[in-house]
Each structure stands twice: as C-alpha cells, then as structure tokens.
C-alpha cells in the first residue's frame, strides 16, 4: 500500500532533533548512488534527484524551482518525493516535497554544525529572510541547545523586520541585524540562505572560530562565499558527489584554480565516520550544504516511519 503524506498532516509530528539523528544514521550506511537532472532556464527549473541506499531503498524527488513565484504569492519550490521499497521496489510512499525539503535542508546544515561548530557557540546569524531561514530558526536551537540568540540580516531591512516579527514564538530570541559586517563580528555560526549569484560573505569580515554554513547556492552560477573564505577556511561539504561538479560555490573556485579537490577536507560520510573536522577554537570551518537525493531519501524514510 502506498502512503500519501501531506505537509499539514505530518509536520507537527516531526522532531528536528530526530531528523538530524536520521541523517547521521543514514551516513553510517554504505554511500548512496545519486544522480540529478536539471531542465529548463535558470529561473524556472525542473529538478529531479534520485538515490539508492542499500537497505533503505530508492527515492526520486521531482520539483520545479521558480524564482518568480515569491512575487506571485506561491512557493518557489513545488513537487513530490517518491519512495520505493528496497525489497520489491513497490512505491511505498509519496510525500509532499515541501515537507521533505524543509526538514532535509535544515537538518543537513544542523548536522554539519553539530560536527564542526564550536561547542560554546551562542550566537547564530542567518543571512536571508525566506522560507529556509524560518526553518533554521526552529532547527538550530532544537539541536544546538547552547544557542542564546539569533540575528537575521537581509538586503531588504523591511523584509528582515517582517521575518523577525513572525518568529516571536521562537525558542531563542530573534533580532534584526542592521549591518552585516557588525553582525559577523558577533556571530559564532553564520548560515546563509539566499538566492545570491555573487558572494555575500567575505573572509575579511568573518572572525576566527566562526562556523560558516552555506545553503543557498544550488546551481553552477550561484555562490554565497568569496574565494578567500572558500580557500582559507577548513572546507567541508555534505556530499562530494552532489557538490564538487555541480554548484558554483565550488565549481567556480575549482575552475579558476583557487582551490583543488583535495582542499575539500571531507563530507558528512567522512565526518560521521570520525574524520577530523575542527582542530581548535580559532578555526573557521566552512560547510557547503548542497543537498542531494540521498539526504531526501534518509529524511523521507524518517517521515514515513512516523505514520
């Protein structure tokens, strides 16, 4: 029997801490087989992501990514996640992609921070004030329980203020940062969730000891960090297979000779397996959240088990 799982039905039954744990457990399995297909123009893309994980099954997430939908009052990303049984290949669940993507994206970043950020981190700075930023406000404090405050910065101050007002029930107080450089002087963790095609973070403004969580760039012409930050920080990715050859955050500095593939020190499989991450309190750690269908499948399995 195929389970049909919608957002409104299931979201209240899910836990951010359990979602992060599900990703960590998934990375103790054999490495996934993954493949992606992009169709359409850069501002209106059909994205299909497929994965197979031995013992967990098969998954395909098919979504459209429409940059102009915010102005239409519609979600930027829409679609569904199809989960197939590892035993006989039957379609076991169809899950609203919004649910999978929301929990996958934030849990991916929070797992990276749990493995790489300083244990005494108290201040989270979120760059961006959209849907992903809202999930970060909920996810980060649920797992990094030492966080005491969240700052948010956006290019449009009015949007940042509206975002802050919408987070009044957050577990950790949220306030607007009027100046990005000044906010970076206070941040222990900075998480970028933008649609930027030019860097918004520059190494010169990132203080020693910061953990940098890069989420927004997902295509070859997108990036959020400058060359200096990418080349001088201790650089990690969620998955080598879904980032190195696909996302501008890495493909552009790789193509320009700013970094080599060996400068990517590990991915989540490596880190969960015990590879060295942060060496000391002064390290700037940089984590590229590139997503991937294997992460969708890990989260989809977690979601389906809550039925």
Secondary structure, DSSP 8 states (H G I E B T S, - for coil): --EEE-HHHHGGG--HHHHHHHHHHHTTS---EEEEEEES-TTEEEEEEEEEETTTEEEEEEEEEEGGGGGGTS-SEEEEEEEE-TTT--EEEEEEHHHHHHHHHHHHHHHHHHHHS-TT--EEEEE--SHHHHHHHHHHHHHSTT--EEEEE-SSHHHHHHHHHHTTT-SSEEEE-S-HHHHHTT-SEEEE----SS-SB-GGGS-TT-EEEE-S--STT--SB-HHHHHHSEEEES-HHHHTTT-HHHHHHHHTTS--GGGB---HHHHHTT-----STT--EEEE----HHHHHHHHHHHHTT-
